[in-house]
Amino acid sequence: MADYRSEFLKSVEENLTSLVEPDKITPIADMITKLLNGYEITERCTDIVPADSTNMKLIKRYCACLTVDGKSRKTIYQYSRTLIRFSNALEKPFTEIGTYDIRYFLACEKERGVSNRSLENLRSNLSAFFRWMTREELIHKDPMDVVCPIKYEDEVRKPFSDIEIDNLRDSCETTRERAIVEVLLSSGVRVSELSSMDVTDIDTTTLTVHVRHGKGGKERITYITPVAANHLNKYLLLRKEQGTFLFGNKNHRRINSGGIRYILNNLSKKAGVSNVHPHRFRRTFASGLASRGMEIQEIQKLLGHSNINTTLKYVCVNDERVMASYKKYIA
């Protein structure tokens, strides 16, 4: 069934191309999209929506499929959060959603001050959901087909400098803090992977780390440095926790991801280093290996990335290295 608001908006955008500059078309289109929401200019389905097609049941069904596909809890949570937010904003069954509704939702989010990067995440999550609904034959046409990706400037996220790393190390007051810092720096593991590790997952003799609970349920092998192994052994020798877990909390139980982030946040304040979060350790790990000449495919394997393009986003190559390589290969 045609949504005449979308057709009208498309016609307006086409006509604006000859009247205004290209960068002014999107703001005007967003404004018109909001104004159109107050008008009913298309037929709407008046059939009663079956009980098993309500939005919440569809969200639960979708999340169950994501679980079977091996998606992480964090990923599933992000998808469900987006869909609940979308459902609450429109108050309309997903089976009746049209392209206009999606554009209206995104336009409202943008007006609320949501960044283009976050807006693209919302669009991507909705696209995955409606693609799933189409495959499941819950809808006949995917309303996201003509909703284009939202462009945003990809900010450069820098790794820790050598001075920042020294300051973090000097700010560690316990063997646990130092061991966490060294393991993150030398292994490149995710915070969720670190919190779920057992003592037997790290061999401080062979310097091998067995990641058993990686993203998407995948396992992999990575490594730690002798320095990290030394500090880890000191922690394990002095700790009071008797469980099988690698790192414990103050209650002598397995520390969770939030607990590790809390420790890193405190270190950030003591060391005077901003943006001390787990992923920055992974970025530092990847960039350090790349600067020493490791192949990007090998770094990808250590990080546990399925797509090499994801690994490339983690690697930050400084200008000095680029210049040195240029002189090496140009001569």
N, C-alpha and C positions, 0 to 999 in steps of 0.2 A: 504494500500500500504506500502510495507516494506521500512524502512529507514536503508540503509545498513551502514551508518556511526555509528548508535547506535549499530548494530550487531557487527561491527568491534571493536568498543570501548569495548563492553562487552567481546569479545574474548581476547583482549589485557589484560584487567584486570584479567581474569581467568588465563592467562599464566604468568602474573607477580607474582602471589601468590607463585610460586615455585622458583622465581628468586630474589625477593627483600623482605625486611621486610614489614609487613602490613601497617605501618604508612607512608610508602613512595609511596604506590600505588596511593592514591588520588591525590597528587601533580602531578604525572606523567600523570594520566588520565586527569586531568584538562588541562595540557599542550597540550596533544594530541587532546583534544576536541577543543581547540583554533586553532590548526594547521589545523584540518579538515575543519574548516569553509571556508577555501579558495578553497575547492574542491567540485565538483558536482559529487557524486557517487551514486545518487539515482534518480529514476524517480520523476518528479514533475508534479503536475496537471497543465495543460495549459488552463483549462476552464475559461471562464470569471466569476468572482465572482459577484453574484447578488448584486444589490445596497443595499438591506436590510441586507446583511451579512458583510458589511464593519466593520472594527474594532470599530470605534467610535459609530456606531449605536448599535453594540453588547454590548459595555460598558454601553451605556445609558439604553438599555433594561435590562441588568443585575442589574444595580443600581435601576431601577424601581422595580424589583422583591425584592431586598433587602429592599426597603422602605416598600413594602407591608408586608414583613416578620417581620417588626418592628425593623430593625437594626437602630442604632443611626446615626446621620449625620456624626459624627467623623469616625465611622466604615466604612460607605459607601465611605467617602472621601479617606480613606486609601486604600480601594480596587480599586477605580477608579484610584488613583495615581499610584499604582503598575501596573495596566493594561496599562495605557498610557505610562509609562516608558518602559514596556515590548514591547509594539507595536512599539514605536519609535526606540528601540534598534535593532529589527529584521526586521522592514519594510516588514512584511509578513502577509497575512490574517490569523486570528485566526483559521479559518477552515482548514488551511493547516499546522498548527503547529504540529511538531513531538517531540518525547522525546529528540532527539538530540538538537533541537532548545532550549528547556528549559534548558538542561544541559549547553549548550554553554552560554546562558544568565547568568546563575548563576555563571559559571566559570569567566566570564568577570567582574561581580559585585564583586566577591571575589578578583580579581586582583586589582580592584579599591580601595581596602582597607575596604570593607564592612565587618562588624563583622559577625561571624557565627550566632549570635542571630538575627541580622537584615536579614541575608540571609535566615534563617528559616522562618521569617515572610513573606518574599517575596514568598518563596516556598509554604507556607501555603495559602497565598492569591491566588496564581495561581492555586493551587489544588482545592480550593473552586470554582473558576471560571470555570475551565474545567470540574469539576464534574457537575456543573449546565448546561454547554453546552451539556454534554452527556445526562442528564435527559431530556433536551429540544429537543433532537434528532437533534441537529445542527451538531454534529460529531458522528461518529460510535464508536470510541474508545477513551477513556480518555488517553492522552499522559502522564499524571502525575502518572499513576498507578505504574510505576516502578522507579519513582524518590523518593528515600528514604528521610525521615526527616533528617535534618542536625543537628548533635550533637553540643551542646555548653555548656559551663560552666555557670550554673545559679548563678550569683553573689548574695551574701547575702546582701539584702537591709535592713539596720537597722532602727528601729524606733528612734524617738528623745529620748535622755536621759533626766532625770529629770532636769539636769543643763541646757541643751539646751532649754527646755521648759521655764524654769525660765528666761533665757536670752531673749527669744522671747517676753515673756510677758512684761519684763522690757523695751524692745525697742519700744513698742507700744506708739505712741504719740497722737493718737486720739481714741475716743470711738468706732469709726467704726473699726479701726484696731484690737483693743482688742476684740470686739464682734466677728469678723470674726475668729480670732485665737481660741477663746473659743468654738464657735459653731463647727468648724472643729475638734477640739480635742475631744469634748464630744459626737458628733453625728455620726462621721464616714461618712458623706455624701461626694459625689463627688463634684468637683468644678462646674460642669455643673448643678448639682442639686441645689447647693447653690445659684448660680446666677439666677436660674429660680424661686426661692421661693418667695412667697408673705408673707406679714406680718401675714395673717390669717393661714398660714401653720405651724406656731409655737405657741404653747400655753405655755406661760411662767409660768402659774399656775400649770398645770398638767405636765409640762416639756416634752410635747409630740411634736414630729416633724413629719409632714405628707409630705412625699416625693411623689409628684404627677407626677413628670416628671423624673422618674428613667430611667436607661439604658434599652433600648428595650421597652420603653413605660410602664414599670411596676411601680406600686405604692407600697409603703411600709410605715411602721411606725418605727421610731427610737426615740431616746430621747436625752435630753441635761441635764447637771448638774445644780444645783441651782446657781453655780458660773457663768456659761454661761448665764443663764436666767437673772441674775442680770446685767451683762455687756450689754446684748442685750437690756434690758429695758432702760438702761442709754442712749444707742445710739439712740433708737427710740424716746426717750423724747427730745433729743437735735438736732436731724437731721432736715435739712431744706427741704428735699424732701417730697413731698406730695402724691406721687404715691402709688399704692398698693404693689409694690415690696418691698422685705425685705431689700436689700442693694442697695444703689444708688451710682452713680459716681459723679464726680465734676460738671457734666452738669445737675445734678438732674434728671438723668434717670437711668433705671435699669443697674446695673453693669454687664458686661459680664465676661466670664471665664478668658479672657486675662487681664481684669482689676484686678481681684482677684490675678492672678499670679504676676502681676506687684507689687501689695502691698506686697505680700509675698517675692518677690525678694528684695525689699527695706528693709524689716525687716531682711532678711538674712544678708545683708551688715551691718546694724546697730548693729545687735546682735552678729555678728561674727560666725554665724552658717551656715555651708554649706548645700547644697541640701535641701533648704526649698521649697518644692513644695507640692501641695494638696494631692497627693497620699501618701506622707510620713506621713501626718496627719492620713489618713485612716489606715496605717500600725501601727502607734502608738496606735490608738484607738483599733484595733483588738488585738495587742500584750498585751496591758494593761488589757483588759478583760480576755484574756487567762491566764495571770499570776495570776489573782485573782480567777481562777477556773471556769469561764463560759464555758459551753459546746460549742464545735466548731459549732454544728448545730445552736445554738442560735446566735452566732457571724455571721454566714453565713446569717441568716435572717436579721440581723441589717444592714449588708453591702449590701444586695440586690444581692447576688451572686446566679446564677442558679446552678453552679457546686461547690461542697464542696472543690474540689481540688484547685480551685482558692482562696478560703478562707485560705487554709493551707499555700499558698505562702505568705499571708499577715502576718501570725502569726510568730513572732520571739521569741523563748523561750530561756532564758539565761541559762548558765551552773549552776548557783546557784539554780534555780528552779528545774532543772532536778535532781540535787544532793539531794535536800530536799525531792522531791517526791520519789526518790529511797530509801532513809532512812525510809520514812514513810511506804512504802509498803513492804520493805524487812524484816522489824523487825517482 
